[in-house]
Amino acid sequence: MRALAAALLTILAVLAGPAAANVAAPTAQDPVAARRSVDLARKLRCLVCQNQSIAESNADLAVDLRRQIDEQIAAGRTDAEIVAFMTDRYGDFVLYRPPLKATTVLLWAGPALLLLLAVLVLRRALRQQAKTPAPAPLTEEERALAARLLREQAAPGSDRTQ
């Protein structure tokens, strides 16, 4: 009886392999769908890496997002529907080019504001430097005192130690 069960399981395992292989790659057989998948993946930011698209990233989340794109393409959804699904799920941050609206204005204006702030700080520092007066030259008394201190310091028989 055990031998029969083992043989039956072996036959099922052998037959299940080709059946699963036909289902696994729906976009690989369709170059247009594969191209759409890659184009969409380039438009979406990896939420783990943040400086790579999900097309470039090897993070687990990026792999899952690419798989979701492939599944939605296979389900017949349009590019706009897929992007809307991703932004509904992950927010506008998932887009490399988020739309300009109240919640994303800092993303668009942030670099310009930082540059403006740096220019203002530099300008203020330069003005402060220009207003700072040059040190007054030494008086004759101060020069004499400095010369005397230097001679005492340089004298070999001096009581002072270094």
ZADO-1210 file (C-alpha; in nm, 4 decimals, padded with zeros to 6 digits):
<atoms>
<atom x="00.0000" y="00.0000" z="00.0000" code="MET" pos="1"/>
<atom x="00.2847" y="00.2400" z="00.0833" code="ARG" pos="2"/>
<atom x="00.4531" y="00.1687" z="-00.2477" code="ALA" pos="3"/>
<atom x="00.1307" y="00.2492" z="-00.4337" code="LEU" pos="4"/>
<atom x="00.0904" y="00.5793" z="-00.2430" code="ALA" pos="5"/>
<atom x="00.4543" y="00.6745" z="-00.3118" code="ALA" pos="6"/>
<atom x="00.4142" y="00.5959" z="-00.6822" code="ALA" pos="7"/>
<atom x="00.0930" y="00.7995" z="-00.6992" code="LEU" pos="8"/>
<atom x="00.2592" y="01.0997" z="-00.5276" code="LEU" pos="9"/>
<atom x="00.5550" y="01.0766" z="-00.7651" code="THR" pos="10"/>
<atom x="00.3244" y="01.0772" z="-01.0691" code="ILE" pos="11"/>
<atom x="00.1311" y="01.3769" z="-00.9342" code="LEU" pos="12"/>
<atom x="00.4529" y="01.5677" z="-00.8648" code="ALA" pos="13"/>
<atom x="00.5815" y="01.5023" z="-01.2161" code="VAL" pos="14"/>
<atom x="00.2542" y="01.6115" z="-01.3775" code="LEU" pos="15"/>
<atom x="00.2140" y="01.9214" z="-01.1580" code="ALA" pos="16"/>
<atom x="00.5458" y="02.0742" z="-01.2689" code="GLY" pos="17"/>
<atom x="00.4526" y="02.1454" z="-01.6338" code="PRO" pos="18"/>
<atom x="00.1033" y="02.2601" z="-01.5357" code="ALA" pos="19"/>
<atom x="00.2446" y="02.5232" z="-01.2978" code="ALA" pos="20"/>
<atom x="00.5074" y="02.6354" z="-01.5498" code="ALA" pos="21"/>
<atom x="00.2407" y="02.7391" z="-01.8035" code="ASN" pos="22"/>
<atom x="00.0704" y="02.9650" z="-01.5497" code="VAL" pos="23"/>
<atom x="00.3844" y="03.1266" z="-01.4047" code="ALA" pos="24"/>
<atom x="00.4857" y="03.3655" z="-01.6863" code="ALA" pos="25"/>
<atom x="00.1902" y="03.5441" z="-01.8489" code="PRO" pos="26"/>
<atom x="00.3851" y="03.8532" z="-01.9594" code="THR" pos="27"/>
<atom x="00.6951" y="03.6707" z="-02.0811" code="ALA" pos="28"/>
<atom x="00.4932" y="03.5383" z="-02.3755" code="GLN" pos="29"/>
<atom x="00.3585" y="03.8835" z="-02.4645" code="ASP" pos="30"/>
<atom x="00.6330" y="04.1367" z="-02.5456" code="PRO" pos="31"/>
<atom x="00.3860" y="04.4286" z="-02.5364" code="VAL" pos="32"/>
<atom x="00.2740" y="04.3382" z="-02.1833" code="ALA" pos="33"/>
<atom x="00.6363" y="04.2887" z="-02.0775" code="ALA" pos="34"/>
<atom x="00.7249" y="04.6350" z="-02.2125" code="ARG" pos="35"/>
<atom x="00.4270" y="04.7904" z="-02.0295" code="ARG" pos="36"/>
<atom x="00.5377" y="04.6202" z="-01.7099" code="SER" pos="37"/>
<atom x="00.8915" y="04.7586" z="-01.7384" code="VAL" pos="38"/>
<atom x="00.7677" y="05.1097" z="-01.8246" code="ASP" pos="39"/>
<atom x="00.5324" y="05.1135" z="-01.5258" code="LEU" pos="40"/>
<atom x="00.8032" y="04.9784" z="-01.2952" code="ALA" pos="41"/>
<atom x="01.0323" y="05.2657" z="-01.4020" code="ARG" pos="42"/>
<atom x="00.7674" y="05.5220" z="-01.3060" code="LYS" pos="43"/>
<atom x="00.7307" y="05.3880" z="-00.9511" code="LEU" pos="44"/>
<atom x="00.9765" y="05.4469" z="-00.6658" code="ARG" pos="45"/>
<atom x="01.0989" y="05.1612" z="-00.4478" code="CYS" pos="46"/>
<atom x="00.9695" y="05.2420" z="-00.1012" code="LEU" pos="47"/>
<atom x="01.2621" y="05.0563" z="00.0581" code="VAL" pos="48"/>
<atom x="01.5500" y="05.2010" z="-00.1469" code="CYS" pos="49"/>
<atom x="01.3783" y="05.5344" z="-00.2250" code="GLN" pos="50"/>
<atom x="01.6431" y="05.6356" z="-00.4754" code="ASN" pos="51"/>
<atom x="01.5684" y="05.3566" z="-00.7230" code="GLN" pos="52"/>
<atom x="01.2663" y="05.2635" z="-00.9256" code="SER" pos="53"/>
<atom x="01.1075" y="04.9276" z="-00.8621" code="ILE" pos="54"/>
<atom x="01.2479" y="04.8219" z="-01.1997" code="ALA" pos="55"/>
<atom x="01.6045" y="04.8780" z="-01.0712" code="GLU" pos="56"/>
<atom x="01.5616" y="04.7569" z="-00.7133" code="SER" pos="57"/>
<atom x="01.6119" y="04.4015" z="-00.5888" code="ASN" pos="58"/>
<atom x="01.4363" y="04.4631" z="-00.2559" code="ALA" pos="59"/>
<atom x="01.1633" y="04.2156" z="-00.1686" code="ASP" pos="60"/>
<atom x="00.8978" y="04.4868" z="-00.1791" code="LEU" pos="61"/>
<atom x="01.0086" y="04.5934" z="-00.5280" code="ALA" pos="62"/>
<atom x="00.9841" y="04.2325" z="-00.6472" code="VAL" pos="63"/>
<atom x="00.6317" y="04.2108" z="-00.5001" code="ASP" pos="64"/>
<atom x="00.5304" y="04.5383" z="-00.6659" code="LEU" pos="65"/>
<atom x="00.6599" y="04.4192" z="-01.0035" code="ARG" pos="66"/>
<atom x="00.4606" y="04.0988" z="-00.9550" code="ARG" pos="67"/>
<atom x="00.1488" y="04.3048" z="-00.8774" code="GLN" pos="68"/>
<atom x="00.2007" y="04.5072" z="-01.1945" code="ILE" pos="69"/>
<atom x="00.2290" y="04.1867" z="-01.3985" code="ASP" pos="70"/>
<atom x="-00.0874" y="04.0460" z="-01.2387" code="GLU" pos="71"/>
<atom x="-00.2823" y="04.3640" z="-01.3083" code="GLN" pos="72"/>
<atom x="-00.1626" y="04.3769" z="-01.6683" code="ILE" pos="73"/>
<atom x="-00.2707" y="04.0138" z="-01.7087" code="ALA" pos="74"/>
<atom x="-00.6089" y="04.1090" z="-01.5573" code="ALA" pos="75"/>
<atom x="-00.6534" y="04.3684" z="-01.8331" code="GLY" pos="76"/>
<atom x="-00.6131" y="04.6887" z="-01.6323" code="ARG" pos="77"/>
<atom x="-00.4856" y="05.0036" z="-01.7998" code="THR" pos="78"/>
<atom x="-00.1648" y="05.1828" z="-01.7016" code="ASP" pos="79"/>
<atom x="-00.3669" y="05.4612" z="-01.5381" code="ALA" pos="80"/>
<atom x="-00.5627" y="05.2083" z="-01.3312" code="GLU" pos="81"/>
<atom x="-00.2421" y="05.0377" z="-01.2178" code="ILE" pos="82"/>
<atom x="-00.0795" y="05.3687" z="-01.1190" code="VAL" pos="83"/>
<atom x="-00.4003" y="05.4701" z="-00.9376" code="ALA" pos="84"/>
<atom x="-00.3967" y="05.1378" z="-00.7499" code="PHE" pos="85"/>
<atom x="-00.0370" y="05.1901" z="-00.6415" code="MET" pos="86"/>
<atom x="-00.0932" y="05.5517" z="-00.5295" code="THR" pos="87"/>
<atom x="-00.4111" y="05.4558" z="-00.3435" code="ASP" pos="88"/>
<atom x="-00.2169" y="05.1889" z="-00.1622" code="ARG" pos="89"/>
<atom x="00.1186" y="05.3633" z="-00.1031" code="TYR" pos="90"/>
<atom x="00.0485" y="05.7346" z="-00.1541" code="GLY" pos="91"/>
<atom x="00.1970" y="05.9834" z="-00.3999" code="ASP" pos="92"/>
<atom x="00.5474" y="05.9131" z="-00.2687" code="PHE" pos="93"/>
<atom x="00.5529" y="05.5924" z="-00.4758" code="VAL" pos="94"/>
<atom x="00.5576" y="05.8064" z="-00.7930" code="LEU" pos="95"/>
<atom x="00.8857" y="05.9444" z="-00.9218" code="TYR" pos="96"/>
<atom x="00.6942" y="06.2471" z="-01.0497" code="ARG" pos="97"/>
<atom x="00.4189" y="06.3098" z="-00.7943" code="PRO" pos="98"/>
<atom x="00.1418" y="06.5484" z="-00.9003" code="PRO" pos="99"/>
<atom x="00.1648" y="06.9081" z="-00.7788" code="LEU" pos="100"/>
<atom x="-00.0941" y="06.9496" z="-00.5060" code="LYS" pos="101"/>
<atom x="-00.1098" y="07.0707" z="-00.1462" code="ALA" pos="102"/>
<atom x="00.0339" y="06.7499" z="-00.0001" code="THR" pos="103"/>
<atom x="00.3272" y="06.7342" z="-00.2434" code="THR" pos="104"/>
<atom x="00.4201" y="07.1017" z="-00.2782" code="VAL" pos="105"/>
<atom x="00.7141" y="07.0534" z="-00.0403" code="LEU" pos="106"/>
<atom x="00.8519" y="06.7760" z="-00.2633" code="LEU" pos="107"/>
<atom x="00.8498" y="07.0129" z="-00.5593" code="TRP" pos="108"/>
<atom x="00.9544" y="07.3341" z="-00.3825" code="ALA" pos="109"/>
<atom x="01.1926" y="07.1812" z="-00.1261" code="GLY" pos="110"/>
<atom x="01.5141" y="07.1930" z="-00.3325" code="PRO" pos="111"/>
<atom x="01.4524" y="07.5543" z="-00.4415" code="ALA" pos="112"/>
<atom x="01.3745" y="07.6580" z="-00.0820" code="LEU" pos="113"/>
<atom x="01.6944" y="07.4952" z="00.0439" code="LEU" pos="114"/>
<atom x="01.8979" y="07.6732" z="-00.2242" code="LEU" pos="115"/>
<atom x="01.7365" y="08.0068" z="-00.1363" code="LEU" pos="116"/>
<atom x="01.8061" y="07.9501" z="00.2333" code="LEU" pos="117"/>
<atom x="02.1724" y="07.8703" z="00.1592" code="ALA" pos="118"/>
<atom x="02.2094" y="08.1885" z="-00.0477" code="VAL" pos="119"/>
<atom x="02.0542" y="08.3988" z="00.2298" code="LEU" pos="120"/>
<atom x="02.2820" y="08.2485" z="00.4955" code="VAL" pos="121"/>
<atom x="02.5897" y="08.3038" z="00.2769" code="LEU" pos="122"/>
<atom x="02.4866" y="08.6621" z="00.2049" code="ARG" pos="123"/>
<atom x="02.4355" y="08.7359" z="00.5738" code="ARG" pos="124"/>
<atom x="02.7724" y="08.5835" z="00.6654" code="ALA" pos="125"/>
<atom x="02.9499" y="08.7918" z="00.3996" code="LEU" pos="126"/>
<atom x="02.7803" y="09.1112" z="00.5210" code="ARG" pos="127"/>
<atom x="02.8796" y="09.0335" z="00.8820" code="GLN" pos="128"/>
<atom x="03.2370" y="08.9792" z="00.7725" code="GLN" pos="129"/>
<atom x="03.2418" y="09.3090" z="00.5841" code="ALA" pos="130"/>
<atom x="03.1077" y="09.4974" z="00.8904" code="LYS" pos="131"/>
<atom x="03.3696" y="09.3518" z="01.1255" code="THR" pos="132"/>
<atom x="03.6415" y="09.6156" z="01.1712" code="PRO" pos="133"/>
<atom x="04.0034" y="09.5278" z="01.1144" code="ALA" pos="134"/>
<atom x="04.2066" y="09.4953" z="01.4346" code="PRO" pos="135"/>
<atom x="04.3838" y="09.8161" z="01.5393" code="ALA" pos="136"/>
<atom x="04.7612" y="09.8223" z="01.4931" code="PRO" pos="137"/>
<atom x="04.9795" y="09.7805" z="01.8028" code="LEU" pos="138"/>
<atom x="05.0815" y="10.0892" z="01.9923" code="THR" pos="139"/>
<atom x="05.4483" y="10.1616" z="02.0669" code="GLU" pos="140"/>
<atom x="05.4017" y="10.0454" z="02.4272" code="GLU" pos="141"/>
<atom x="05.2485" y="09.7143" z="02.3118" code="GLU" pos="142"/>
<atom x="05.5334" y="09.6607" z="02.0632" code="ARG" pos="143"/>
<atom x="05.7942" y="09.7255" z="02.3306" code="ALA" pos="144"/>
<atom x="05.6213" y="09.4865" z="02.5708" code="LEU" pos="145"/>
<atom x="05.6011" y="09.2159" z="02.3042" code="ALA" pos="146"/>
<atom x="05.9701" y="09.2594" z="02.2155" code="ALA" pos="147"/>
<atom x="06.0722" y="09.2409" z="02.5819" code="ARG" pos="148"/>
<atom x="05.8663" y="08.9233" z="02.6355" code="LEU" pos="149"/>
<atom x="06.0183" y="08.7612" z="02.3290" code="LEU" pos="150"/>
<atom x="06.3734" y="08.8473" z="02.4419" code="ARG" pos="151"/>
<atom x="06.3109" y="08.7029" z="02.7879" code="GLU" pos="152"/>
<atom x="06.1655" y="08.3892" z="02.6359" code="GLN" pos="153"/>
<atom x="06.4562" y="08.3455" z="02.3971" code="ALA" pos="154"/>
<atom x="06.7313" y="08.4137" z="02.6528" code="ALA" pos="155"/>
<atom x="06.9154" y="08.0872" z="02.7403" code="PRO" pos="156"/>
<atom x="06.9813" y="08.1727" z="03.1058" code="GLY" pos="157"/>
<atom x="06.6306" y="08.2866" z="03.1724" code="SER" pos="158"/>
<atom x="06.4496" y="08.1697" z="03.4896" code="ASP" pos="159"/>
<atom x="06.1374" y="08.0859" z="03.2895" code="ARG" pos="160"/>
<atom x="06.0956" y="07.7310" z="03.1640" code="THR" pos="161"/>
<atom x="05.9026" y="07.6282" z="02.8652" code="GLN" pos="162"/>
</atoms>
